[in-house]
Structure formats: C-alpha cells, structure tokens
Amino acid sequence: MLLALIVERVSGRGFHELVIDRVLDPARMTQTAFFGSDALPGDAAIG
C-alpha cells in the first residue's frame, strides 16, 4: 500500500493506471483488470 502511494505521488498518476500501462498492456493481459470485490464480473476468477 505504501509503495502504491509513493508511486502515485512520484508519477502523478493512479496506481491502477500505471499497472495497466506498464505491466498488463505490455504483457497482453487483456482480460485482467481491477474491480472492487462487490463488483466482480461473472467470469472473474475468485480465490
């Protein structure tokens, strides 16, 4: 959590946005996203 806050402050961007741009998109992980546990889509992996 602390690292996420530091990254946000240094970059001026949201942590989730950075993870998507720097990790998920380059890895072509198109079915990966950040959802609240109360708003998971039907095909989300749980556990």
mmCIF file as Biopython writes it, N, C-alpha, C and O atoms, coordinates in Angstrom:
data_model
#
loop_
_atom_site.group_PDB
_atom_site.id
_atom_site.type_symbol
_atom_site.label_atom_id
_atom_site.label_alt_id
_atom_site.label_comp_id
_atom_site.label_asym_id
_atom_site.label_entity_id
_atom_site.label_seq_id
_atom_site.pdbx_PDB_ins_code
_atom_site.Cartn_x
_atom_site.Cartn_y
_atom_site.Cartn_z
_atom_site.occupancy
_atom_site.B_iso_or_equiv
_atom_site.auth_seq_id
_atom_site.auth_asym_id
_atom_site.pdbx_PDB_model_num
ATOM 1   N N  . MET A ? 1  ? 0.815   -1.167  0.000   1.0 0.0 1  A 1 
ATOM 2   C CA . MET A ? 1  ? 0.000   0.000   0.000   1.0 0.0 1  A 1 
ATOM 3   C C  . MET A ? 1  ? 0.877   1.255   0.000   1.0 0.0 1  A 1 
ATOM 4   O O  . MET A ? 1  ? 0.626   2.206   -0.740  1.0 0.0 1  A 1 
ATOM 5   N N  . LEU A ? 2  ? 1.890   1.236   0.830   1.0 0.0 2  A 1 
ATOM 6   C CA . LEU A ? 2  ? 2.783   2.393   0.903   1.0 0.0 2  A 1 
ATOM 7   C C  . LEU A ? 2  ? 3.504   2.612   -0.425  1.0 0.0 2  A 1 
ATOM 8   O O  . LEU A ? 2  ? 3.638   3.745   -0.888  1.0 0.0 2  A 1 
ATOM 9   N N  . LEU A ? 3  ? 3.960   1.533   -1.026  1.0 0.0 3  A 1 
ATOM 10  C CA . LEU A ? 3  ? 4.636   1.653   -2.317  1.0 0.0 3  A 1 
ATOM 11  C C  . LEU A ? 3  ? 3.700   2.219   -3.378  1.0 0.0 3  A 1 
ATOM 12  O O  . LEU A ? 3  ? 4.114   3.049   -4.188  1.0 0.0 3  A 1 
ATOM 13  N N  . ALA A ? 4  ? 2.456   1.784   -3.381  1.0 0.0 4  A 1 
ATOM 14  C CA . ALA A ? 4  ? 1.475   2.311   -4.338  1.0 0.0 4  A 1 
ATOM 15  C C  . ALA A ? 4  ? 1.294   3.817   -4.141  1.0 0.0 4  A 1 
ATOM 16  O O  . ALA A ? 4  ? 1.219   4.563   -5.117  1.0 0.0 4  A 1 
ATOM 17  N N  . LEU A ? 5  ? 1.224   4.261   -2.908  1.0 0.0 5  A 1 
ATOM 18  C CA . LEU A ? 5  ? 1.076   5.694   -2.632  1.0 0.0 5  A 1 
ATOM 19  C C  . LEU A ? 5  ? 2.290   6.485   -3.084  1.0 0.0 5  A 1 
ATOM 20  O O  . LEU A ? 5  ? 2.159   7.588   -3.615  1.0 0.0 5  A 1 
ATOM 21  N N  . ILE A ? 6  ? 3.473   5.921   -2.871  1.0 0.0 6  A 1 
ATOM 22  C CA . ILE A ? 6  ? 4.703   6.595   -3.314  1.0 0.0 6  A 1 
ATOM 23  C C  . ILE A ? 6  ? 4.737   6.698   -4.834  1.0 0.0 6  A 1 
ATOM 24  O O  . ILE A ? 6  ? 5.056   7.752   -5.384  1.0 0.0 6  A 1 
ATOM 25  N N  . VAL A ? 7  ? 4.409   5.605   -5.507  1.0 0.0 7  A 1 
ATOM 26  C CA . VAL A ? 7  ? 4.400   5.588   -6.972  1.0 0.0 7  A 1 
ATOM 27  C C  . VAL A ? 7  ? 3.410   6.616   -7.512  1.0 0.0 7  A 1 
ATOM 28  O O  . VAL A ? 7  ? 3.713   7.324   -8.472  1.0 0.0 7  A 1 
ATOM 29  N N  . GLU A ? 8  ? 2.239   6.701   -6.903  1.0 0.0 8  A 1 
ATOM 30  C CA . GLU A ? 8  ? 1.246   7.682   -7.339  1.0 0.0 8  A 1 
ATOM 31  C C  . GLU A ? 8  ? 1.757   9.107   -7.163  1.0 0.0 8  A 1 
ATOM 32  O O  . GLU A ? 8  ? 1.592   9.945   -8.050  1.0 0.0 8  A 1 
ATOM 33  N N  . ARG A ? 9  ? 2.367   9.377   -6.035  1.0 0.0 9  A 1 
ATOM 34  C CA . ARG A ? 9  ? 2.851   10.725  -5.775  1.0 0.0 9  A 1 
ATOM 35  C C  . ARG A ? 9  ? 3.980   11.104  -6.732  1.0 0.0 9  A 1 
ATOM 36  O O  . ARG A ? 9  ? 3.997   12.218  -7.256  1.0 0.0 9  A 1 
ATOM 37  N N  . VAL A ? 10 ? 4.909   10.201  -6.962  1.0 0.0 10 A 1 
ATOM 38  C CA . VAL A ? 10 ? 6.050   10.486  -7.835  1.0 0.0 10 A 1 
ATOM 39  C C  . VAL A ? 10 ? 5.621   10.639  -9.287  1.0 0.0 10 A 1 
ATOM 40  O O  . VAL A ? 10 ? 6.092   11.535  -9.987  1.0 0.0 10 A 1 
ATOM 41  N N  . SER A ? 11 ? 4.726   9.763   -9.738  1.0 0.0 11 A 1 
ATOM 42  C CA . SER A ? 11 ? 4.333   9.770   -11.149 1.0 0.0 11 A 1 
ATOM 43  C C  . SER A ? 11 ? 3.207   10.752  -11.461 1.0 0.0 11 A 1 
ATOM 44  O O  . SER A ? 11 ? 3.071   11.207  -12.597 1.0 0.0 11 A 1 
ATOM 45  N N  . GLY A ? 12 ? 2.403   11.077  -10.453 1.0 0.0 12 A 1 
ATOM 46  C CA . GLY A ? 12 ? 1.247   11.927  -10.704 1.0 0.0 12 A 1 
ATOM 47  C C  . GLY A ? 12 ? 0.105   11.186  -11.373 1.0 0.0 12 A 1 
ATOM 48  O O  . GLY A ? 12 ? -0.825  11.807  -11.888 1.0 0.0 12 A 1 
ATOM 49  N N  . ARG A ? 13 ? 0.170   9.870   -11.370 1.0 0.0 13 A 1 
ATOM 50  C CA . ARG A ? 13 ? -0.863  9.028   -11.987 1.0 0.0 13 A 1 
ATOM 51  C C  . ARG A ? 13 ? -1.348  8.017   -10.970 1.0 0.0 13 A 1 
ATOM 52  O O  . ARG A ? 13 ? -0.661  7.732   -9.989  1.0 0.0 13 A 1 
ATOM 53  N N  . GLY A ? 14 ? -2.535  7.474   -11.204 1.0 0.0 14 A 1 
ATOM 54  C CA . GLY A ? 14 ? -3.085  6.464   -10.315 1.0 0.0 14 A 1 
ATOM 55  C C  . GLY A ? 14 ? -2.335  5.141   -10.428 1.0 0.0 14 A 1 
ATOM 56  O O  . GLY A ? 14 ? -1.841  4.786   -11.498 1.0 0.0 14 A 1 
ATOM 57  N N  . PHE A ? 15 ? -2.258  4.420   -9.319  1.0 0.0 15 A 1 
ATOM 58  C CA . PHE A ? 15 ? -1.541  3.148   -9.295  1.0 0.0 15 A 1 
ATOM 59  C C  . PHE A ? 15 ? -2.116  2.154   -10.294 1.0 0.0 15 A 1 
ATOM 60  O O  . PHE A ? 15 ? -1.370  1.516   -11.036 1.0 0.0 15 A 1 
ATOM 61  N N  . HIS A ? 16 ? -3.436  2.021   -10.317 1.0 0.0 16 A 1 
ATOM 62  C CA . HIS A ? 16 ? -4.055  1.061   -11.240 1.0 0.0 16 A 1 
ATOM 63  C C  . HIS A ? 16 ? -3.767  1.422   -12.689 1.0 0.0 16 A 1 
ATOM 64  O O  . HIS A ? 16 ? -3.512  0.543   -13.513 1.0 0.0 16 A 1 
ATOM 65  N N  . GLU A ? 17 ? -3.806  2.700   -12.998 1.0 0.0 17 A 1 
ATOM 66  C CA . GLU A ? 17 ? -3.497  3.163   -14.353 1.0 0.0 17 A 1 
ATOM 67  C C  . GLU A ? 17 ? -2.059  2.812   -14.729 1.0 0.0 17 A 1 
ATOM 68  O O  . GLU A ? 17 ? -1.800  2.376   -15.851 1.0 0.0 17 A 1 
ATOM 69  N N  . LEU A ? 18 ? -1.134  2.998   -13.807 1.0 0.0 18 A 1 
ATOM 70  C CA . LEU A ? 18 ? 0.271   2.663   -14.070 1.0 0.0 18 A 1 
ATOM 71  C C  . LEU A ? 18 ? 0.471   1.161   -14.270 1.0 0.0 18 A 1 
ATOM 72  O O  . LEU A ? 18 ? 1.207   0.744   -15.164 1.0 0.0 18 A 1 
ATOM 73  N N  . VAL A ? 19 ? -0.183  0.353   -13.440 1.0 0.0 19 A 1 
ATOM 74  C CA . VAL A ? 19 ? -0.047  -1.098  -13.581 1.0 0.0 19 A 1 
ATOM 75  C C  . VAL A ? 19 ? -0.574  -1.543  -14.938 1.0 0.0 19 A 1 
ATOM 76  O O  . VAL A ? 19 ? 0.033   -2.380  -15.606 1.0 0.0 19 A 1 
ATOM 77  N N  . ILE A ? 20 ? -1.698  -0.981  -15.336 1.0 0.0 20 A 1 
ATOM 78  C CA . ILE A ? 20 ? -2.262  -1.334  -16.646 1.0 0.0 20 A 1 
ATOM 79  C C  . ILE A ? 20 ? -1.302  -0.933  -17.762 1.0 0.0 20 A 1 
ATOM 80  O O  . ILE A ? 20 ? -1.020  -1.739  -18.649 1.0 0.0 20 A 1 
ATOM 81  N N  . ASP A ? 21 ? -0.798  0.298   -17.729 1.0 0.0 21 A 1 
ATOM 82  C CA . ASP A ? 21 ? 0.083   0.802   -18.790 1.0 0.0 21 A 1 
ATOM 83  C C  . ASP A ? 21 ? 1.445   0.126   -18.821 1.0 0.0 21 A 1 
ATOM 84  O O  . ASP A ? 21 ? 1.976   -0.147  -19.897 1.0 0.0 21 A 1 
ATOM 85  N N  . ARG A ? 22 ? 2.017   -0.149  -17.651 1.0 0.0 22 A 1 
ATOM 86  C CA . ARG A ? 22 ? 3.395   -0.650  -17.577 1.0 0.0 22 A 1 
ATOM 87  C C  . ARG A ? 22 ? 3.522   -2.160  -17.483 1.0 0.0 22 A 1 
ATOM 88  O O  . ARG A ? 22 ? 4.570   -2.713  -17.818 1.0 0.0 22 A 1 
ATOM 89  N N  . VAL A ? 23 ? 2.463   -2.841  -17.029 1.0 0.0 23 A 1 
ATOM 90  C CA . VAL A ? 23 ? 2.561   -4.290  -16.815 1.0 0.0 23 A 1 
ATOM 91  C C  . VAL A ? 23 ? 1.553   -5.057  -17.673 1.0 0.0 23 A 1 
ATOM 92  O O  . VAL A ? 23 ? 1.932   -5.905  -18.480 1.0 0.0 23 A 1 
ATOM 93  N N  . LEU A ? 24 ? 0.275   -4.752  -17.491 1.0 0.0 24 A 1 
ATOM 94  C CA . LEU A ? 24 ? -0.761  -5.555  -18.136 1.0 0.0 24 A 1 
ATOM 95  C C  . LEU A ? 24 ? -0.789  -5.387  -19.650 1.0 0.0 24 A 1 
ATOM 96  O O  . LEU A ? 24 ? -0.829  -6.380  -20.377 1.0 0.0 24 A 1 
ATOM 97  N N  . ASP A ? 25 ? -0.770  -4.151  -20.139 1.0 0.0 25 A 1 
ATOM 98  C CA . ASP A ? 25 ? -0.801  -3.939  -21.593 1.0 0.0 25 A 1 
ATOM 99  C C  . ASP A ? 25 ? 0.417   -4.538  -22.295 1.0 0.0 25 A 1 
ATOM 100 O O  . ASP A ? 25 ? 0.246   -5.232  -23.298 1.0 0.0 25 A 1 
ATOM 101 N N  . PRO A ? 26 ? 1.650   -4.299  -21.809 1.0 0.0 26 A 1 
ATOM 102 C CA . PRO A ? 26 ? 2.804   -4.914  -22.479 1.0 0.0 26 A 1 
ATOM 103 C C  . PRO A ? 26 ? 2.777   -6.442  -22.444 1.0 0.0 26 A 1 
ATOM 104 O O  . PRO A ? 26 ? 3.296   -7.092  -23.351 1.0 0.0 26 A 1 
ATOM 105 N N  . ALA A ? 27 ? 2.176   -7.013  -21.407 1.0 0.0 27 A 1 
ATOM 106 C CA . ALA A ? 27 ? 2.089   -8.469  -21.300 1.0 0.0 27 A 1 
ATOM 107 C C  . ALA A ? 27 ? 0.877   -9.020  -22.042 1.0 0.0 27 A 1 
ATOM 108 O O  . ALA A ? 27 ? 0.629   -10.226 -22.030 1.0 0.0 27 A 1 
ATOM 109 N N  . ARG A ? 28 ? 0.126   -8.136  -22.687 1.0 0.0 28 A 1 
ATOM 110 C CA . ARG A ? 28 ? -1.079  -8.506  -23.431 1.0 0.0 28 A 1 
ATOM 111 C C  . ARG A ? 28 ? -2.093  -9.250  -22.561 1.0 0.0 28 A 1 
ATOM 112 O O  . ARG A ? 28 ? -2.739  -10.201 -23.002 1.0 0.0 28 A 1 
ATOM 113 N N  . MET A ? 29 ? -2.212  -8.795  -21.327 1.0 0.0 29 A 1 
ATOM 114 C CA . MET A ? 29 ? -3.167  -9.381  -20.391 1.0 0.0 29 A 1 
ATOM 115 C C  . MET A ? 29 ? -4.481  -8.612  -20.499 1.0 0.0 29 A 1 
ATOM 116 O O  . MET A ? 29 ? -4.846  -7.854  -19.600 1.0 0.0 29 A 1 
ATOM 117 N N  . THR A ? 30 ? -5.182  -8.819  -21.607 1.0 0.0 30 A 1 
ATOM 118 C CA . THR A ? 30 ? -6.356  -8.026  -21.937 1.0 0.0 30 A 1 
ATOM 119 C C  . THR A ? 30 ? -7.576  -8.362  -21.095 1.0 0.0 30 A 1 
ATOM 120 O O  . THR A ? 30 ? -8.513  -7.566  -21.039 1.0 0.0 30 A 1 
ATOM 121 N N  . GLN A ? 31 ? -7.592  -9.505  -20.444 1.0 0.0 31 A 1 
ATOM 122 C CA . GLN A ? 31 ? -8.730  -9.890  -19.621 1.0 0.0 31 A 1 
ATOM 123 C C  . GLN A ? 31 ? -8.491  -9.626  -18.137 1.0 0.0 31 A 1 
ATOM 124 O O  . GLN A ? 31 ? -9.241  -10.111 -17.290 1.0 0.0 31 A 1 
ATOM 125 N N  . THR A ? 32 ? -7.449  -8.860  -17.821 1.0 0.0 32 A 1 
ATOM 126 C CA . THR A ? 32 ? -7.099  -8.561  -16.440 1.0 0.0 32 A 1 
ATOM 127 C C  . THR A ? 32 ? -7.473  -7.125  -16.132 1.0 0.0 32 A 1 
ATOM 128 O O  . THR A ? 32 ? -7.228  -6.228  -16.939 1.0 0.0 32 A 1 
ATOM 129 N N  . ALA A ? 33 ? -8.068  -6.903  -14.961 1.0 0.0 33 A 1 
ATOM 130 C CA . ALA A ? 33 ? -8.491  -5.559  -14.573 1.0 0.0 33 A 1 
ATOM 131 C C  . ALA A ? 33 ? -8.591  -5.472  -13.058 1.0 0.0 33 A 1 
ATOM 132 O O  . ALA A ? 33 ? -8.436  -6.473  -12.358 1.0 0.0 33 A 1 
ATOM 133 N N  . PHE A ? 34 ? -8.851  -4.280  -12.560 1.0 0.0 34 A 1 
ATOM 134 C CA . PHE A ? 34 ? -9.041  -4.045  -11.137 1.0 0.0 34 A 1 
ATOM 135 C C  . PHE A ? 34 ? -10.522 -3.795  -10.879 1.0 0.0 34 A 1 
ATOM 136 O O  . PHE A ? 34 ? -11.109 -2.870  -11.441 1.0 0.0 34 A 1 
ATOM 137 N N  . PHE A ? 35 ? -11.114 -4.610  -10.041 1.0 0.0 35 A 1 
ATOM 138 C CA . PHE A ? 35 ? -12.516 -4.448  -9.673  1.0 0.0 35 A 1 
ATOM 139 C C  . PHE A ? 35 ? -12.646 -4.483  -8.161  1.0 0.0 35 A 1 
ATOM 140 O O  . PHE A ? 35 ? -11.840 -5.119  -7.482  1.0 0.0 35 A 1 
ATOM 141 N N  . GLY A ? 36 ? -13.650 -3.807  -7.632  1.0 0.0 36 A 1 
ATOM 142 C CA . GLY A ? 36 ? -13.975 -3.965  -6.231  1.0 0.0 36 A 1 
ATOM 143 C C  . GLY A ? 36 ? -14.579 -5.337  -6.019  1.0 0.0 36 A 1 
ATOM 144 O O  . GLY A ? 36 ? -15.211 -5.877  -6.927  1.0 0.0 36 A 1 
ATOM 145 N N  . SER A ? 37 ? -14.400 -5.911  -4.849  1.0 0.0 37 A 1 
ATOM 146 C CA . SER A ? 37 ? -14.904 -7.265  -4.618  1.0 0.0 37 A 1 
ATOM 147 C C  . SER A ? 37 ? -16.417 -7.345  -4.705  1.0 0.0 37 A 1 
ATOM 148 O O  . SER A ? 37 ? -16.974 -8.430  -4.871  1.0 0.0 37 A 1 
ATOM 149 N N  . ASP A ? 38 ? -17.084 -6.214  -4.594  1.0 0.0 38 A 1 
ATOM 150 C CA . ASP A ? 38 ? -18.551 -6.211  -4.700  1.0 0.0 38 A 1 
ATOM 151 C C  . ASP A ? 38 ? -19.042 -5.952  -6.121  1.0 0.0 38 A 1 
ATOM 152 O O  . ASP A ? 38 ? -20.247 -5.854  -6.355  1.0 0.0 38 A 1 
ATOM 153 N N  . ALA A ? 39 ? -18.103 -5.841  -7.077  1.0 0.0 39 A 1 
ATOM 154 C CA . ALA A ? 39 ? -18.484 -5.540  -8.454  1.0 0.0 39 A 1 
ATOM 155 C C  . ALA A ? 39 ? -17.749 -6.427  -9.459  1.0 0.0 39 A 1 
ATOM 156 O O  . ALA A ? 39 ? -17.375 -5.973  -10.540 1.0 0.0 39 A 1 
ATOM 157 N N  . LEU A ? 40 ? -17.548 -7.684  -9.096  1.0 0.0 40 A 1 
ATOM 158 C CA . LEU A ? 40 ? -16.832 -8.598  -9.979  1.0 0.0 40 A 1 
ATOM 159 C C  . LEU A ? 40 ? -17.724 -9.056  -11.131 1.0 0.0 40 A 1 
ATOM 160 O O  . LEU A ? 40 ? -18.897 -9.364  -10.922 1.0 0.0 40 A 1 
ATOM 161 N N  . PRO A ? 41 ? -17.169 -9.102  -12.359 1.0 0.0 41 A 1 
ATOM 162 C CA . PRO A ? 41 ? -17.941 -9.642  -13.469 1.0 0.0 41 A 1 
ATOM 163 C C  . PRO A ? 41 ? -18.117 -11.154 -13.311 1.0 0.0 41 A 1 
ATOM 164 O O  . PRO A ? 41 ? -17.403 -11.788 -12.535 1.0 0.0 41 A 1 
ATOM 165 N N  . GLY A ? 42 ? -19.048 -11.713 -14.032 1.0 0.0 42 A 1 
ATOM 166 C CA . GLY A ? 42 ? -19.356 -13.122 -13.918 1.0 0.0 42 A 1 
ATOM 167 C C  . GLY A ? 42 ? -18.222 -14.064 -14.245 1.0 0.0 42 A 1 
ATOM 168 O O  . GLY A ? 42 ? -18.186 -15.182 -13.732 1.0 0.0 42 A 1 
ATOM 169 N N  . ASP A ? 43 ? -17.285 -13.641 -15.093 1.0 0.0 43 A 1 
ATOM 170 C CA . ASP A ? 43 ? -16.186 -14.530 -15.488 1.0 0.0 43 A 1 
ATOM 171 C C  . ASP A ? 43 ? -14.902 -14.284 -14.684 1.0 0.0 43 A 1 
ATOM 172 O O  . ASP A ? 43 ? -13.833 -14.749 -15.081 1.0 0.0 43 A 1 
ATOM 173 N N  . ALA A ? 44 ? -14.993 -13.567 -13.572 1.0 0.0 44 A 1 
ATOM 174 C CA . ALA A ? 44 ? -13.811 -13.266 -12.772 1.0 0.0 44 A 1 
ATOM 175 C C  . ALA A ? 44 ? -13.374 -14.481 -11.970 1.0 0.0 44 A 1 
ATOM 176 O O  . ALA A ? 44 ? -14.200 -15.214 -11.426 1.0 0.0 44 A 1 
ATOM 177 N N  . ALA A ? 45 ? -12.058 -14.683 -11.904 1.0 0.0 45 A 1 
ATOM 178 C CA . ALA A ? 45 ? -11.503 -15.757 -11.051 1.0 0.0 45 A 1 
ATOM 179 C C  . ALA A ? 45 ? -11.562 -15.293 -9.605  1.0 0.0 45 A 1 
ATOM 180 O O  . ALA A ? 45 ? -11.296 -14.130 -9.303  1.0 0.0 45 A 1 
ATOM 181 N N  . ILE A ? 46 ? -11.909 -16.200 -8.727  1.0 0.0 46 A 1 
ATOM 182 C CA . ILE A ? 46 ? -12.020 -15.879 -7.306  1.0 0.0 46 A 1 
ATOM 183 C C  . ILE A ? 46 ? -11.098 -16.811 -6.531  1.0 0.0 46 A 1 
ATOM 184 O O  . ILE A ? 46 ? -11.031 -18.010 -6.803  1.0 0.0 46 A 1 
ATOM 185 N N  . GLY A ? 47 ? -10.393 -16.241 -5.565  1.0 0.0 47 A 1 
ATOM 186 C CA . GLY A ? 47 ? -9.571  -17.085 -4.697  1.0 0.0 47 A 1 
ATOM 187 C C  . GLY A ? 47 ? -8.121  -16.919 -4.878  1.0 0.0 47 A 1 
ATOM 188 O O  . GLY A ? 47 ? -7.334  -17.580 -4.199  1.0 0.0 47 A 1 
#
